[in-house]
Amino acid sequence: MPLTETIIANHPNVVRIDTNLNKLVKKIELLNYINPTNIEQEKRNFFSSKYNINPRFHYRKVDFDAHKLQQELFSQDIDSIKDEETRNFYRDVIYDYSGLIQCIEAIGKGSKFYFNSLKSFGTPTEKDVDNAKFILHFEDEEYDQEMFPVFNATEAADYFQEFTKRYDFKFNLKYSTKLSAAAMVQNSTQTLVIKKNHRYSANQLKVLANHEIGVHMVTTFNGMAQPLKIFHNGFPKNLETQEGLAVFSEYMSGCLTLYRLKELSYRVIATDSLRKGFDFCATFDLLHNQYKLNREEAYTISLRAHRGGGFTKDFLYLTGLKKIYDAYHSGEKMDPLLSGKVTFEYRSIVNRWREMGLSEENQYENYAFNTNENNNSKLEFILQNLK
């Protein structure tokens, strides 16, 4: 929705600062820089070294002047915003994006990146690790036919296109061998990137469709339709909420499995290993030898944790899922959280802005949130009993 003359007249300082920040933060999408460009080559080297030589990852060059960007961020006249809640919000936005710039700047620089990642994303608490271990102690469920990886990337793309027919938005589609995930959404370019050399199971296609399109793409296009650009660029620390919503979408659509919950738990264990000073080989050893994960999965999860120099964000999928699960079951409305890249802790400002005429009703919904299709009683028990 374009800014109307009424919005500009009633809230000139909010609109001006939001517009300024939009120009500044367009390139600050950490996921565009954090994935190594030589994943497959380093995996071959690591396996041929019998898991004894740490991978040497290379990264995409940063294509903006980080120092200049920081200066421009902090030069915004936040105090000119009259509404106190809105003023405090935009102050938090500036500090958050400043932290993300520092993360991007330090990618590939070892502990320097790790400490910036800690500042922006945190690290698992003892409670988070206990939750992960609680999930991992459940016995694996038997594989059914839906779990066998038989679809290639082109077939996956066809599935996602079919899934998207219920929406009238159009996104770009791209294949890549430089992904640490099976698929991901690039918010800034409205692109779904699919891992070219991956085989997908029927269950994983459903998981990815409900996760990537049902939440990440829906919040991308809802955010773009809002008058304020911050809905699209992202609220401070929105990752836990966005990933929590995305995994909750898997649960509501009936495709969340114990296998998937365990995958998220291994990510918590791997992220926690960073705090203990583990290098790549040690994290891989922990997952492959102690937890008996096959080497492909152990490598992928170790890669996700160690990319950049120690990327801690992966533990937030599980904490986010629990937060959204509890909120939903206590009667909380999901609608404000789907209005863009919104953060659970800032949801009150979405409602406040609706009263002020600064936000609109959502254009798109997540259809999975309409009916709970989960019929796995073990999953229900686990999610109820996470701390």
N, C-alpha and C positions, 0 to 999 in steps of 0.2 A: 504494500500500500504506500503510495507516495505521500510525502508530507503535505498536509493541507495548509492553507493560509491561516486557518484558525489555530492549528497546533503551533505553527511558527510564531504567531502573534501572542498566544497565551504563554508559551514556554520558550522564548527566544534563546536563553542561555543554555538550556538543556539541549536544544536542537543544535546549536552552534558547537558545543563541546562534543556531542555525540557524532556529529559530522566530521569534526577535526580528527577524533580518535579513529573513526572508520578509515580515513585516508592513511593514518599511521600504522594501523595494526593488520592491514590486509595480508601482509607477508608473514605474519607471526603465526604460522601453523606448524607447530613442533613436529607433527607426524610426517610432514613433507621432507624433513631433514634428518630424522633420527634413524631411519632404516638404512643399514649399510648397502652399498652398491655392489658388494662382492660376496653376498651371502652364500651362494651355491659353491663358488670356488673354495671359500674358507671351510665350508662343511666337508668337502672332499679332502682337503688338507688335514682337517682335524681328525676325520675318521682314519685316514691313512697313517697318521701319527700315533694310532692306538690311543687316542684321547689324551695325549700328553703335552701337546703344544697349543697354547692359547691362540685362538684366531686373531688375525690382525685385520680389523675391519676398516674399510674406507667409507667416507661419507660425501654426500653432495655438498658442494661449496655454498656457503651462505651468500646470498646475492643482495644484501642490504647493509647499510652502515649502521651497525648496532649502537654505537656511541651517540650518533646524531639522533637516532630514533628515541633513545632514552631521554635526551635533552628536550626533544619536542613533546614527549609524553608529559614530562614534569613541568612544562611551561604552560599547561592548560590552566585557565582561571576557574578552578573548581568552586572557589568561594562565591562566584557570581550566581551560582544556582541557589534559588531561594528556598526550595523545599529541602528540609534537613535530611530526610531519608534518601532522597535522590542524590543530594550532594555527597553524603557518606558513601553511597553506592558507587558513584563515579570515582571517588578517591580510591576505593578498594580496587576498582577496575584498573586504574593506573599502576598501582603496586603489583597487581597480579600479572599484567602484561609485561611490566618491567622484569619480573622474575622469569617469565617465559623467554624474553630476549636473552637474558643471561644464560638460560639453559641452551638455547640454540647456538649462542656464541661459543659455548664450552664443549660442544659435541666432539667426541673423540679425544678429549683432554683428561681422561682418567678421573681422578678424585675431584677435580675442579667441576666437572659435569655432575658427578654424583652428589656433591654438596648443594649444587643449585637445584638438582632434581628433588632432594630432600625438602628444600625450602618451598618448592612449588607443589609437591605431591605428598610429602610425608613418607613414613615407613610403617610397616605392620607393627601393631602393638602385640603384647603377649596374648591378649584376647583374640586378635585376628589370627594369630598362629594356632591357638587352641581350636578355633572354629575350623580352620583348614584341616587340622589333624583329626578332629571329630568326624568330618566328612570322609576323610581317607580311610578311617577304620571300618567303614561299611564294605561288605563284600561286593565285588563287581557283579553287575547284572549280566545275564547271558546276551550275547550279540544276536540281534535278529537281522533279517535281510536288509532292513532300512539303514543299518550301520556299516555296510560294506562299501568301500570307496570305488565306485564303478563309473562315475561321470567325469568327463574332462571339462576344461575351462569353458569351451564353447557351449557345451550343453548346460553348464552352470549359468552362463550369460542368458541363454534362452529361457531358463527357469525364472531368473530374476526379472526379465522383461515381461514374462507372462504374469508374474506376481504383481507387477507395477501397473497393470492395466486398470486396476480399480482406482488409481489416482490419475489426475490429469497433468501431473508435472513430468517434465522430460529431463533426464540426467545424461551425462556423458558416460561412456563405458571404455575402460582401458585395461589392457593385460600387462602384467609385470612379473619379472622373475626376482624383483628386489623387494619383496614383501615378507615380513615376519608373520603375517596373518594370512588366512585363506582368502580374505577379501576385506576391503576397508573403504570408507567414504572419505573423500577429500571435500571438506565443507566449502572451502573458498572457491573451488571450481565446479561444484556440484557433479563430482565424478565418482562412480563406483569403480574401484580398481580391483581386478580379479587376479589371483595368483595363477600364472600361466601353466606352471609345471606341477600343479596339484591335482589330485583325484578326490572327488567329492562323493560322499554318501548321500542317499535320499534324505536322511535325517539332517545332515549338515547343511544341505541346500535350504531346508525349511528353517533351520536355526538362523542361517545367514540372512535369509529373506526377511524374517521377522525382526532380527537384530539390526542389520545394516539399513534396510529400506523402511521397515515399520517404525523404527525410532530415529536412526541417524539421518536418513534422507528426509523423513517427515519433519524433524526439527530444523533441518537446513532450510526447507522451503517455507515452513511456517515462520521461521526467523526472517527470511527475506521479505515476507509479506507484511511484517510489522513496520510501523512508522520509524521506530528507533533502530539504528543499525546494530546496536549492541546485542540484540536478540540473535542476529546472525553471526556476529563475530565471537560471541560467547561471554557469559557472565563469569565473574571470578570463580576459580576452582570448580568448574562445571563438570569435570570429567567423571567424578564419582557418581553424580546424579545421572549423567547421560548413559554411562555404561550400566548403571543399576537399572535404569529404565529399559535398556536394550536387552539385558539378560532376563528381566522380568517379562518382557515381551515373548521371549522363548518359552518361559514357564506358562504364561497365559494361553499361548497357542498350542500347548501340549507337546512341544518338541524338546523341552529341557530334559536331560537325562542325568543319571548319576555319573556317567562317564564325563559329561560336560562339567558338572559340578566339581568333579575330581580334578579336571584340567585347570579350573579356576583356583582350586586349592593348591595345586603344584606351583602355580604362579605366585601364590602368597609365600610358599616355602622358598622359592627361588629368590624372590625379592628380599625376604628376611636374611638369606645367605649373604647378601651384599653388606648388610649391617655388621655381619660377623667377619667381614674382610675376605670372603671367598673370592677367588678368581674364577674365570670361566670353567677351567678344568675341574675345580673343586665343586662348583654348583652342578655341573654335568654328572660328576661322580656320585654326588648325593642323590640326584634324581634317578640315574641309571642303575647304580649298584645297590643303594640302600632302599629306594622306593620301587625298584624293579620296573621303571618305565622303559619302553623300548628306545633305542638310541635316536630315532628320528624325532620322537616327541620330546625326549630329554634335551636334544640339541635345540629344538625350536623354542622351548620354554627358557633354556639358559640364554639363548640369543636375545629373547625379548627382555630379559632382566639385565643383561650386560651391555646391550647396545648403547652407544654414546659414551660409555664409561661407568654405567650403573644407573639404569632407568627404573625408578621405584613405582611407577604408576600402576603396575599390574595387580597389586593387592586390592585396588579400589573396586574391581569388578564385584568381588564377593561382599565387601562392606556396602557397596552401593545397592546390590541386590537385596540385602537384608533390610536396608533403610527403606527402600521402595516397597518391599513386600509388607513390612510392618505398617507403613503409611496407608497402603491400599486397604489392608484388612482392618484398619481403624477408621475407615470411611473417608480418607483424604481423597480429594479429587485430583486426577492425573492431568487434567486439562491445562492448568497453568505451566506444568513442567514440560509440556509438549509444544509450548508457544515459541520455542527457539532453543538455543544452547543455554538453558536455564539451570540454575543451581537450586537444589532443594532448600538450602538455608536462606535463599533470597526470594523464595516464592511469594512472600507478602508484598514485595514491590511490584510484582506483575499485577496483582489485584489493585494496588494503590494507583498504578499507572492507568488501569482501565477506568478508574474513577476520574482521573485527571485528563482522560482523553488521549493518553500517550501510548496505549496499546489496544489491540483489536482482538476480536474472537479469532480462534485458530481457523485456518483454511482447511487443514488436513487433520485427520485423526489416525490413531493406531487402532485398527479394527480388532486386534487381539485383545485389547483392554475391555471390550464389550462383554465378553463371556469367558469364564475360566474353563479352559479345555484340559487342564492338567488332571489326569486320573491316576497318577503314580503316588500311592499313599506313603511310600518310603521318602520320596522327595518332600512331600508335605510335612512329614515328621521332622526331617532335617531342617527345613527352613523355619519351622516353628521354634525349634530348639537351639538355633544359633544364638550366641550371646550378643 
